[in-house]
Amino acid sequence: MPSDESKQSNSKLDTVIARARDAREQREKTYRERAMKLFPSVCARCGREISGKKLRELTVHHKDHNHDYNPPDGSNWELLCIYCHDNEHSRYLEQAAHGGSPDTGGQPEATSGFRPFADLEKLLRKKE
């Protein structure tokens, strides 16, 4: 049986987790409300217009994937339907897994100095 000390420790952990979840929900609620006022109820990827009860399917996507960066002008947000939002995050995770990063525009960093079109302009001039 768990001791009184471990029960108390679990209780504290449960409290911390509950507070963190509440804080996240409050933060999400405020930027979602702001985003819904700023942007039309249309998915920025697929263009699907969403209204009525289905509005819950419209989510706020942070373009830089930083949920703590919420400028008042909404420049880090876009509204995406749940399907496009899921796809966006899947692509982001795939990028990260294969060496790409948001800093490089999703392209893996160059590992070679080879430039296949470096002399293209010179070659095209010869044909004239």
N, C-alpha and C positions, 0 to 999 in steps of 0.2 A: 504494500500500500504506500502511496506517496506520503511523504512527511508533511507536516504543517508548513515547513519552510519552503518546500517545492510547490505546494499549493499556493502559497502567498506569492512566490515568484511567478507562477503561471498567471495568477490574477493580475499582477502588475503588467505583465507582458500583454495580456488581453486588453487591459485598459489603454496601454500605449498604442496598440494596433487599432483599436476602436477610434481613438482620437485622431490618429493619422488618416484613417479612412474618412472620418467626418470632415477634416480639414480639406482633403482632396475633393470631396463632393462639393463643399462650399466654394472652393476655388473654381472648379469646373462650372458650377452653376452660374457664377458671376460672369465668366468670359463667354459662356454659351449665350447667356441673355444678351450681352453686348454684341456678339457676333450676329445673332439673329436680327438685331435692330439695324446693323450696318449693311448686311448683305441680303440679296433676294433669296428666297427659299428654293434655290436651284443648286444641284450638285455641280461643283466647278469642274469636274472631270467628264462625266457622262452627259451633263446637261438636263438630267431628269428633274422636272419640277415636282416638289413635294409639298403637300398641304394637308390640313386636317389632322386626323389621328396619326397619320404616317409621318408627321413632323419629327417624331422621336427618332426616325431613321436618318435624319440629317444630323451629321456630327461636325464638330469643329476640329479641323486638322491643323496642327502647328507645323508650318512649313519647314522650320529648322529643327523640328522634333524636340524642342525644349518647352515643356509644359509650364515652366516658370516664367517664360518671356512672353508677356501679354501686353504689348503696347496699346494704348487707348485708341489708336487709329485702326487697329485690326490688321496691321501690315504683316503680321506673322501668322495670320489665320486664313483658312479657306473652308467653306462649307462643303463637305463631301457626304454622299450617301454612305450607308454602312458598308456596302459592297466595295465601292471605290476606296474608302478609308482603309478597309482591311487589305485591299490590294496594294495600296501605297505603303503600308507598313511592312507587308511581306517583301516588297521590292527593296525597301530600305534595309531589312535584315539580310536579304540575299547579297546586297551590295557590300555590307559590312563583312559578311562571311567570306567574300571573295576578294577582299583587299581594296575595295572602293571605299570612298568616304565622302561625306557631304562637302568637305573642304575642297575636294578635287572635282566637284561637279559629278560625283558618282563614278568617275573614271579611275581605274587603278593608276597609281603613280608610275611614271615612266621608269623603266629599269634599264633602258638602253639609250645610247646617244644616236642611234640610227634614225635618219630622217629620209624616208623614201622619196619625197618630192622636193628635196632641198635644191636641186638643180633644174627643176621643171621649167622655170622661167627662161633660163639660158637655152634649154633644149627647144622650147617653143620659138624663140627668137631665130634660131638656126633655120627653121623651116620657112621663114618669111623671105 
